[in-house]
Amino acid sequence: MTSSTLELALDLISRASVTPDDEGCQELMISRLEPLGFKVERLRFGEVDNIWLRRGDEAPVLAFAGHTDVVPTGPVEKWDNPPFEPKVIDGMLHGRGAADMKGSLAAMVTACEAFVKEHPDHKGSVAFLITSDEEGPAQNGTVKVIEHLEARNEKIDWCLVGEPSSTNTTGDVIKNGRRGSMHGHLVIRGIQGHVAYPHLARNPVHEVALALSDLTGETWDNGNEFFPPTSFQIWHIHAGEGASNVIPGKCEVNFNFRFSSELTDKQIQQRVLEILDSHQLEYDIEWHVSGQPFLTRPGALVNAAKEAIKEVAGIDAELSTSGGTSDGRFIAPTGAQVVELGPVNATIHKVNECVKASELDDLSQIYQGMLERLLT
């Protein structure tokens, strides 16, 4: 049997909205929400479509945040069912975006439809911040919408991001924060020469090796009750001039920090420089911070999520800050409380992405339960 949530999810997944394309997904959501009294703002930045919908003029504002874009399918021939021809097979909804995150978008819409029907005069405001630029560079999506809202001092009090947060069953994990993410690009300068005459050259690979050992062995912090310890990972090393008898003149190293709230990006950068300088290297380094750590401590939003999950699914949700980054990193700095709550993430970005169809209805009821706890 189908439900309104499943039917909407099927319609959304059938639209091949590979990032940054939206393919009409946002207009489909608008067609369901505008008749409920949501005011619509279409915000296009560059090639990216975004929408801000709001029902109500008063605080507090509970905003649903999400994205209509999906990652590429990979080899289509490896899918058991065409990725943009969604189908329920043995109770599982298959299709690109089923978990990340068109299932959540459908649940958000149907939750609001049910909530507004039962509480047409709810307090505060319900809003939607939807982008088609989450899976790509994330430069013209949520971050730009937040800048637009901040420019007119329009604030979000509570934000529910529909990212697939769950591990085994929908609602077993709530992401109440995320680690920060910082990338480094290091170039170590040496002197190019012939491998047979190393005394006339200076090998940057040899020179940086001990420094990299120190960096990988460093204990940056011990984490805290909400965050694991900060991690340092090298993901690319390159050197060489194209010939086997040439000592390279430079070595490039790319690395990433996932850092807790125990450290700032500036503190980490300073410690990296101290380690590099202790090895007397000649180097250049560039930094890019793609997100600061954020944390929503137990309070109104977290409690509403846990209570709604308990009521619908009968489980006690775990709070977690593990995993990668999300667009929550752009929303939290405005002062909003942010949580991520969505379906099981076991198949996201994979061939044969799927979710349990019945759990989308559970998710819709959980979202509705949160609305009721926060806005009635």
Residue pairs with C-beta under 8 A, 6 or more apart in sequence:
3 110
3 360
3 361
4 110
4 113
5 106
5 107
5 110
5 360
5 361
5 363
5 364
6 88
6 93
6 106
6 357
6 360
6 361
8 28
8 32
8 105
8 106
8 109
8 110
9 86
9 93
9 98
9 102
9 103
9 105
9 106
9 107
9 360
10 86
10 93
10 95
11 28
12 25
12 28
12 68
12 97
12 102
12 105
12 106
13 84
13 86
13 93
13 95
13 96
13 97
13 98
13 102
14 84
14 85
14 86
14 95
15 23
15 24
15 25
15 28
15 84
16 23
16 84
16 96
17 23
17 25
17 68
17 69
17 70
17 97
17 132
18 69
18 70
18 71
18 72
18 73
19 69
19 70
19 71
19 132
19 133
19 134
19 135
19 136
20 47
20 48
20 69
20 132
20 133
20 136
20 140
21 69
21 132
22 49
22 68
22 69
22 132
23 68
25 68
25 102
25 105
25 132
26 42
26 49
26 50
26 51
26 68
26 130
26 132
29 51
29 53
29 68
29 105
29 109
29 128
29 130
30 38
30 40
30 51
30 53
32 109
32 113
33 40
33 53
33 55
33 109
33 112
33 128
34 40
34 53
36 55
36 112
36 113
36 116
37 55
37 116
38 53
38 54
38 55
38 126
38 128
39 53
39 54
39 55
40 51
40 53
41 51
41 52
41 53
42 49
42 50
42 51
43 50
43 51
43 52
43 144
43 145
43 148
44 50
45 140
45 141
45 144
46 139
46 140
47 140
48 131
48 132
48 133
48 140
48 141
48 144
49 68
49 131
49 132
50 129
50 130
50 131
50 132
50 133
50 140
50 141
50 142
50 144
50 145
51 128
51 129
51 130
52 127
52 128
52 129
52 145
52 148
52 149
53 127
53 128
53 130
54 61
54 125
54 126
54 127
54 128
55 112
55 116
55 125
55 126
55 127
56 122
56 124
56 125
56 126
57 125
58 123
58 124
58 125
59 124
59 125
59 155
59 157
60 123
60 124
60 125
60 157
60 158
60 374
60 375
61 124
61 125
61 126
61 127
61 155
61 156
61 157
61 158
62 124
62 125
62 126
62 127
62 157
62 158
62 159
62 160
62 370
62 371
62 374
62 375
63 126
63 127
63 128
63 129
63 156
63 158
63 159
63 160
63 331
63 336
64 108
64 112
64 126
64 127
64 128
64 129
64 159
64 160
64 162
64 367
65 128
65 129
65 130
65 142
65 159
65 160
65 161
65 162
65 327
65 328
65 331
66 101
66 104
66 105
66 108
66 128
66 129
66 130
66 131
66 134
66 161
66 162
66 163
67 101
67 130
67 131
67 132
67 133
67 134
67 135
67 141
67 142
67 327
68 102
68 105
68 130
68 131
68 132
69 131
69 132
69 133
69 134
69 135
69 136
70 96
70 97
70 100
70 102
70 135
71 96
71 100
71 135
71 349
73 79
73 83
73 84
73 96
73 351
74 351
75 351
76 82
76 83
78 351
78 352
79 94
79 351
79 352
80 89
80 94
80 352
81 87
81 89
81 94
81 95
81 352
83 95
83 96
83 353
84 95
84 96
85 95
86 93
86 94
86 95
86 98
87 93
87 94
87 95
88 94
88 357
89 354
91 356
91 357
91 358
92 354
92 355
92 356
92 357
93 103
93 354
93 355
93 356
93 357
93 360
94 352
94 353
94 354
95 102
95 353
95 354
96 353
97 103
97 353
98 347
98 353
98 354
98 355
99 164
99 342
99 343
99 344
99 345
99 346
99 347
99 348
99 353
99 354
99 355
100 163
100 164
100 345
100 348
100 349
100 353
101 162
101 163
101 164
101 342
103 342
103 343
103 355
103 360
103 363
104 162
104 163
104 164
104 342
104 343
104 363
105 130
105 162
106 360
106 364
107 162
107 360
107 361
107 363
107 364
107 366
107 367
108 128
108 160
108 162
108 364
108 367
110 364
111 364
111 365
111 366
111 367
111 368
111 371
112 126
112 367
112 368
112 371
114 364
114 368
115 122
115 126
115 368
115 371
115 372
115 375
116 122
116 126
119 371
119 372
119 375
119 376
122 371
122 375
122 376
123 375
123 376
124 157
124 374
124 375
126 371
126 375
127 156
129 142
129 145
129 146
129 156
129 159
129 331
131 141
131 142
131 145
131 327
132 141
133 139
133 140
133 141
133 142
134 141
134 142
134 326
134 327
138 327
141 327
142 327
142 330
142 331
143 327
143 330
146 330
146 331
146 334
149 155
149 156
149 334
150 334
155 334
155 335
155 336
156 331
156 334
156 336
157 336
157 337
158 300
158 301
158 336
158 337
158 374
159 328
159 331
159 332
159 336
159 337
159 338
159 339
160 301
160 305
160 339
160 340
160 341
160 367
160 370
161 175
161 326
161 327
161 328
161 331
161 338
161 339
161 340
161 341
161 342
162 340
162 341
162 342
163 175
163 326
163 328
163 340
163 342
163 345
164 342
164 343
164 344
164 345
164 348
164 355
165 173
165 174
165 175
165 320
165 340
165 341
165 342
165 345
166 172
166 173
166 342
166 343
166 344
166 345
167 173
167 344
167 345
167 346
168 344
169 313
169 315
169 344
169 359
170 313
170 342
170 343
170 344
170 356
170 359
170 362
170 363
170 366
171 309
171 312
171 313
171 315
171 317
171 341
171 362
171 363
171 366
172 313
172 315
172 317
172 318
173 317
173 318
173 319
173 320
174 302
174 305
174 306
174 309
174 317
174 318
174 319
174 320
174 339
174 340
174 341
175 320
175 321
175 322
175 323
175 326
175 328
175 339
175 340
175 341
176 226
176 295
176 296
176 297
176 298
176 302
176 319
176 320
176 321
176 338
176 339
177 226
177 227
177 261
177 293
177 294
177 295
177 296
177 321
177 338
178 291
178 293
178 294
178 321
178 323
178 324
178 325
178 326
178 328
178 329
178 340
179 227
179 228
179 230
179 258
179 259
179 260
179 293
179 321
179 325
180 257
180 258
180 259
180 260
180 265
180 289
180 291
180 292
180 293
180 329
181 256
181 257
181 258
181 259
181 289
181 290
181 291
181 324
181 325
182 256
182 257
182 259
182 265
182 268
182 269
182 287
182 288
182 289
182 290
183 254
183 255
183 256
183 257
183 287
183 288
183 289
183 290
184 253
184 254
184 255
184 256
184 257
184 272
184 285
184 286
184 287
184 288
185 252
185 253
185 254
185 285
185 286
185 287
185 288
186 208
186 252
186 253
186 254
186 255
186 276
186 283
186 284
186 285
187 250
187 251
187 252
187 253
187 283
187 284
187 285
188 204
188 205
188 207
188 208
188 250
188 251
188 252
188 253
188 281
188 282
188 283
189 204
189 249
189 250
189 282
189 283
189 284
190 201
190 202
190 203
190 204
190 205
190 207
190 247
190 248
190 249
190 250
190 251
190 282
191 200
191 201
191 202
191 247
191 249
192 201
192 241
192 246
192 247
192 248
192 249
193 200
193 201
193 202
193 246
193 247
194 200
194 201
194 245
194 246
194 247
195 244
195 245
195 246
195 247
196 245
198 247
201 247
202 247
203 247
203 248
204 239
204 248
204 249
204 250
204 251
205 239
205 248
205 251
207 279
207 281
208 251
208 253
208 279
208 281
208 283
210 279
211 275
211 276
211 278
211 279
211 281
212 234
212 253
214 275
214 278
214 279
215 232
215 255
215 272
215 275
216 232
216 234
218 232
218 271
218 275
219 229
220 229
220 230
220 231
220 232
220 257
220 259
220 263
220 268
220 271
221 229
221 230
221 259
221 260
221 262
221 263
222 229
222 262
223 229
223 230
223 260
223 262
224 260
224 261
224 262
226 261
226 295
226 297
226 319
226 321
227 260
227 261
227 262
227 293
227 295
227 321
228 260
228 321
228 322
229 260
230 257
230 258
230 259
230 260
230 262
230 263
230 268
231 257
231 258
231 259
232 255
232 256
232 257
233 255
233 256
233 258
234 253
234 254
234 255
235 254
235 255
235 256
236 252
236 253
236 254
237 251
237 252
237 253
237 254
238 251
238 252
239 248
239 250
239 251
239 252
240 246
240 248
241 248
241 249
257 265
257 268
259 265
259 268
259 293
260 293
261 293
261 295
265 287
265 289
265 292
269 287
272 285
273 285
276 283
276 285
290 325
290 329
291 325
291 329
291 330
292 329
292 333
293 321
294 328
294 329
294 332
294 333
294 338
295 321
296 302
296 332
296 337
296 338
296 339
298 319
299 337
300 337
300 374
301 337
301 338
301 339
301 370
301 374
302 319
302 337
302 339
303 373
304 369
304 370
304 373
304 374
305 317
305 339
305 341
305 366
305 370
306 316
306 317
307 369
307 373
308 365
308 366
308 367
308 368
308 369
308 370
308 373
309 315
309 316
309 317
309 341
309 366
310 316
310 317
311 369
312 362
312 365
312 366
312 369
313 362
313 366
326 340
328 338
328 340
331 338
332 338
341 363
341 366
341 367
342 363
343 355
343 356
343 359
343 360
343 363
344 355
344 356
344 359
347 353
347 354
347 355
